[in-house]
Amino acid sequence: MQFALKRMHWSQFIRIASIVSNRHIEATPMHWRTRLIHSEATVPGGFASLSTPVYRGSTVVFDRQASVADQWRAERGYSYGLYGTPTTLELGARIAEMEGARHTFIVPGGQAAIALVYLSRCKAGSHALVPHSAYGPNREMANGLLRQFGVEVEPYDPLVGEGIARLIRPETSLVWCESPGSITMEVQDLPAIVAAARSRGVTVALDNSYAAGVLLDAFALGVDISVQALTKYVGGHSDLLLGSVSVRTDQMFEAVGSVWHQLGMAVSPDDCSLALRGLQTLGIRLDRVGRSALEIAQWLALRPEVDRVLHPALSTCPGHAQWRRDFKGSASVFSIVFKAHFSGEQVAAFIDALSLFKIGFSWGGVTSLAVAFPDLQRPGIDYQGRLVRLNIGLEEVDDLKLDLAHALQAMALTTR
Ligand SMILES: Cc1ncc(COP(=O)(O)O)c(C=O)c1O
């Protein structure tokens, strides 16, 4: 105490004295250390920036005790940065606007979005239907964590359509959909699935990442929850990880919101700011990559090395009729299956010979990507390493075709 007193600045004594004597002293000088925390510096107001500012903040300050609120519904006022800052909430509001949602929760990534849906719709004893074509880590979570928590998970054929009715049981709480499916690109008959699920009171959730929330109107088709990996097209530049969970009704808002709040799914306002920037160019990027991808898919379909092109806009893609009926366009990602006489080693040689196409998983950015799936199987189909997924970026199509042609040549020259 003695030591602390010795180190006190004279200005603090004045302040303390004023508090003790309960007298008001105008402009009492404060120690510079205190000033560092409680500054009175001002800047002019009225900076009308065209872009959304990045609001970083955990603690929210209330003007008086009576206005202190400890709740997660930001529409009732801010309480904690975890439940929303103006930056994170603006991103949510804009995704909700695009998708026609009641509300959009922003979460740390696409996989986190999937987890939030499972944890808010499934409980011990319930039954969930998940398509064979769902994103791999999604199926892993369903078969791992969910089963561990006592949820029965049943895989189903993504092309089941109205046949889903036969799989729905009294304890079914969720039908998961992903359209087109990951890697094998099956386009699902969402209206048929929704009709069967809705009449039985079962929630339908859709991984809507391929359509970026704009090429498919999930809520118009009756889906209850639409999930996006914003990491893909909304981010658009392979430099952020975010996800969204959009809900259609007040009831779903409360159900998902209370779990979102309990899980503490914090997101970075900096990443949200990048995603807000990404939204501004989403339209032009999607148009361009969609056109380029289709042109390259059609070109590959004519190549003698290629057995099948799995692109939703081509009739060779399973569920192509559903794509024509429900989608407004196609995006950047599709797969090719090489003819049966090629070996997995030759396909690897094809990938390694590419130069503009980089080898990587996370699609939706401006750079073209290619990746083979050596162990990929679907019920009754073993691709034996002959399936390659491509993401088409913003490079010139002719340059990409040259790169592919050169790699196809290298593949043919590689011995089995
Ligand atoms: C269809 C789909 N959904 C979800 C995810 C997961 O997104 P994230 O990587 O942001 O967790 C991915 C990632 O590749 C994906 O392809």
The ligand as an SDF file (V2000), in Angstrom:
LIG
                    3D

 16 16  0  0  0  0  0  0  0  0999 V2000
  -21.0140  -28.5650  -49.9440 C   0  0  0  0  0  0  0  0  0  0  0  0
  -20.1700  -28.1090  -48.8030 C   0  0  0  0  0  0  0  0  0  0  0  0
  -20.7690  -27.8260  -47.6300 N   0  0  0  0  0  0  0  0  0  0  0  0
  -20.0620  -27.4380  -46.5640 C   0  0  0  0  0  0  0  0  0  0  0  0
  -18.6950  -27.3050  -46.6300 C   0  0  0  0  0  0  0  0  0  0  0  0
  -17.9290  -26.9040  -45.3970 C   0  0  0  0  0  0  0  0  0  0  0  0
  -17.5630  -25.5740  -45.4650 O   0  0  0  0  0  0  0  0  0  0  0  0
  -16.3480  -25.0020  -44.5980 P   0  0  0  0  0  0  0  0  0  0  0  0
  -15.1050  -25.4580  -45.2770 O   0  0  0  0  0  0  0  0  0  0  0  0
  -16.5570  -23.5290  -44.6150 O   0  0  0  0  0  0  0  0  0  0  0  0
  -16.4800  -25.5810  -43.2270 O   0  0  0  0  0  0  0  0  0  0  0  0
  -18.0280  -27.5700  -47.8250 C   0  0  0  0  0  0  0  0  0  0  0  0
  -16.5580  -27.4210  -47.9140 C   0  0  0  0  0  0  0  0  0  0  0  0
  -15.9290  -27.8660  -48.8310 O   0  0  0  0  0  0  0  0  0  0  0  0
  -18.7830  -28.0080  -48.9430 C   0  0  0  0  0  0  0  0  0  0  0  0
  -18.1880  -28.3200  -50.1120 O   0  0  0  0  0  0  0  0  0  0  0  0
  1  2  1  0
  2  3  1  0
  2 15  2  0
  3  4  2  0
  4  5  1  0
  5  6  1  0
  5 12  2  0
  6  7  1  0
  7  8  1  0
  8  9  2  0
  8 10  1  0
  8 11  1  0
 12 13  1  0
 12 15  1  0
 13 14  2  0
 15 16  1  0
M  END
$$$$
